[in-house]
Amino acid sequence: MNTELALQTFTIRKSLKKASDRNTAFRQMKKAGVSGIELARIKFTPEVINHINKLRKRDKINVLSTQIKLDTILKDIDWTIEFHKLLECPRAVVSVISFKYLKKGREGLEEYAGILNETGRKLKEEGIQLLFHHHNFEFVPLAGEEGIDGMDILLEELDPEYVGFVLDTYWLQRSGHDPAAFIRSMKGRVKGVHLRDMTLKGPIWNPGIRDCELGEGHLDFKGILEACEEAEVEYAAIEQDSAAPWKSIGISLAHLDSFLPKQRR
C-alpha cells in the first residue's frame, strides 16, 4: 500500500518524558516493527529534539510528522522550522483548535483559518507542510448558520496550497460521519489519518464511548485503509489512549496484519 503506516506517540506519551524512557521506547517500537511515527506530546526543546534525533537515526524510525500546538509554532517559528529539518520531518500537524475561535462562530473560524494559512505559507517556503487535526467539536452546527458546522467553514477558508488535513477515525465516528466516506470526500486535502477504533464501555445502563485497539471496536479498518489509498493519504498513524500501550499497539498491529500484505511496514 502507498499510505505509510505509523504510530502516533500520544499512545506512548508516558514513555517519552525521560531520556532513559525514550531510549527504551524507541527500542520497543523498532522491535514491534514500527518504522514511522507522528511525534506528539513531547517538549519541543533542543535537548529533547536532539535526543530524539539520535534515537530515530539509531533505530531507523522516520518522523513522518509532528503534532504540535499552533501557539508553540508561532512562539518561535524559526526553531519550529529548524527542528523539523533536523528530524527530516516534512509535516507539522496543529493538534487542536483553540476554543476562543470556536466560541466566536464563523468570525472566529475565519480568523483562525487566516492564521493557519499564513503560517502554512511560511512553512511551505521551508519545505514543511502544515496540517490541521480535528476533534468532534468542529462538527457542531453553528448558531444562526442552518446546516453549517465549523468544519464546513474551515474547508471553505483554509487554502489547500498551504494547509492540509489529518482526519481522525474515532472523532469522525463520534461526530456521526462514516470515516471511510469522509476520507474519500477529502481526496486532495487529507494528507494523514489517525487510526483509532471506537467502542462502548462500562455498565449497560450508563455506557461510555472510548477508543480501543484496532479490531476490538466498531470500525472497519480494512475499508478505511482502502479509502486512504483511494484518497492518496500519505500516512496513517495508530493512536489510542491506553493504560497498557505496548500491549494495545501489538493488538492493533496484529489486526492490520490480518488483512494487509506482510510488507506493509
Summary of the structure (lengths in Angstrom):
residues: 265
radius of gyration: 18.1
end to end distance: 9.5
largest distance: 54.3
contacts: 876
relative contact order: 0.14
helix: 47%
strand: 20%
